Amino acid sequence: MSYRHTPEMGEISGFGGGYEKTCQDMLEAGVEWMLEHPEFEFSAEGYQGAVGLVYANNEETQELMHVIVNASKNKDGAPEADGAQIHGIMQRLGFIANNGWHAYVAQCRAGPKKVVQ
């Protein structure tokens, strides 16, 4: 099974191209890792309104963060993920960890919600 966005789910980043591909690669690697670790307990936090600052609260969540960063490596082996990508993917993985992939797909297909005034 592929854990990537389909067209009706929209993009993760909204930036398209290589940036979006990196986000998709990170999400898929994270979901696959979580499925391989069914006892995993997602625990992370950040600052409200501050994108790019996310902290793992346990070793497994820290390992998950390493997995998604490693999934962003370019052909030279250097990670390409920026803080916004890591934060955004970790938020999505937190939702998936708590609600499941199918609920995530339904949420994405329902479309974005107004969060910016």
C-alpha positions as CSV (number, residue, x, y, z in Angstrom):
1,M,0.0,0.0,0.0
2,S,1.2,3.5,-0.8
3,Y,1.0,6.1,1.9
4,R,1.2,9.1,-0.4
5,H,-1.4,11.8,-1.2
6,T,-3.6,11.2,-4.2
7,P,-4.8,14.2,-6.2
8,E,-8.2,14.4,-4.3
9,M,-6.2,14.7,-1.1
10,G,-4.3,17.8,-2.2
11,E,-0.7,18.5,-1.6
12,I,1.0,18.4,1.8
13,S,3.1,21.6,1.2
14,G,1.2,23.5,-1.5
15,F,4.6,24.2,-3.1
16,G,4.7,21.3,-5.6
17,G,7.7,20.0,-7.3
18,G,10.7,18.7,-5.4
19,Y,9.6,20.3,-2.1
20,E,6.3,18.4,-2.3
21,K,8.0,15.2,-3.3
22,T,10.2,15.5,-0.2
23,C,7.1,15.9,2.0
24,Q,5.5,12.9,0.4
25,D,8.6,10.8,0.9
26,M,8.8,11.8,4.5
27,L,5.2,11.1,5.2
28,E,5.3,7.7,3.6
29,A,8.5,6.7,5.5
30,G,7.0,7.8,8.7
31,V,3.7,5.9,8.2
32,E,5.6,2.8,7.2
33,W,7.8,3.1,10.3
34,M,4.8,3.4,12.6
35,L,3.2,0.4,11.0
36,E,6.4,-1.6,11.7
37,H,6.2,-0.4,15.4
38,P,2.6,-1.1,16.4
39,E,3.3,-0.5,20.1
40,F,4.7,3.0,19.3
41,E,3.3,5.9,21.3
42,F,3.5,9.2,19.5
43,S,4.5,12.0,21.8
44,A,5.8,15.4,20.6
45,E,5.1,19.0,21.3
46,G,6.0,22.5,20.0
47,Y,5.1,26.1,20.3
48,Q,1.7,27.3,19.2
49,G,2.1,29.6,16.2
50,A,5.8,28.7,15.8
51,V,6.3,26.5,12.7
52,G,9.5,24.5,12.6
53,L,9.9,23.9,16.3
54,V,8.9,20.4,17.3
55,Y,10.3,18.2,20.1
56,A,10.1,14.5,20.6
57,N,9.1,13.5,24.1
58,N,10.2,9.9,23.9
59,E,12.9,7.9,22.2
60,E,10.5,6.3,19.7
61,T,9.2,9.6,18.6
62,Q,12.8,10.9,18.3
63,E,13.5,7.8,16.1
64,L,10.5,8.6,14.0
65,M,11.9,12.1,13.4
66,H,15.2,10.6,12.3
67,V,13.3,8.3,9.9
68,I,11.5,11.2,8.2
69,V,14.7,13.3,8.0
70,N,16.5,10.4,6.5
71,A,13.7,10.0,3.9
72,S,14.5,13.5,2.7
73,K,18.1,12.8,1.7
74,N,19.1,13.9,-1.8
75,K,21.1,11.9,-4.3
76,D,24.3,13.0,-2.4
77,G,23.0,11.7,0.9
78,A,22.4,15.1,2.5
79,P,19.0,15.6,4.2
80,E,16.9,18.3,2.5
81,A,14.1,18.6,5.0
82,D,13.7,22.1,6.5
83,G,12.1,22.8,9.9
84,A,8.7,23.5,8.3
85,Q,8.6,20.2,6.5
86,I,9.7,18.3,9.7
87,H,7.1,20.1,11.8
88,G,4.3,19.6,9.2
89,I,5.0,16.0,8.7
90,M,5.2,15.3,12.4
91,Q,1.8,17.0,12.9
92,R,0.3,14.7,10.3
93,L,2.0,11.6,11.7
94,G,0.6,12.5,15.1
95,F,-2.9,12.7,13.6
96,I,-2.3,9.4,11.9
97,A,-0.9,7.7,15.0
98,N,-4.0,8.8,16.9
99,N,-6.7,8.3,14.3
100,G,-5.3,6.0,11.6
101,W,-4.5,6.4,7.9
102,H,-8.1,6.2,6.7
103,A,-9.2,9.0,9.0
104,Y,-6.3,11.0,7.7
105,V,-7.3,10.4,4.1
106,A,-10.9,11.4,4.8
107,Q,-9.7,14.6,6.6
108,C,-7.5,15.5,3.6
109,R,-10.3,14.8,1.1
110,A,-12.7,17.0,3.0
111,G,-10.4,20.0,2.2
112,P,-8.6,22.6,4.3
113,K,-10.2,24.3,7.2
114,K,-9.8,28.1,7.8
115,V,-7.1,28.5,10.5
116,V,-5.7,31.8,9.5
117,Q,-7.7,34.9,10.2
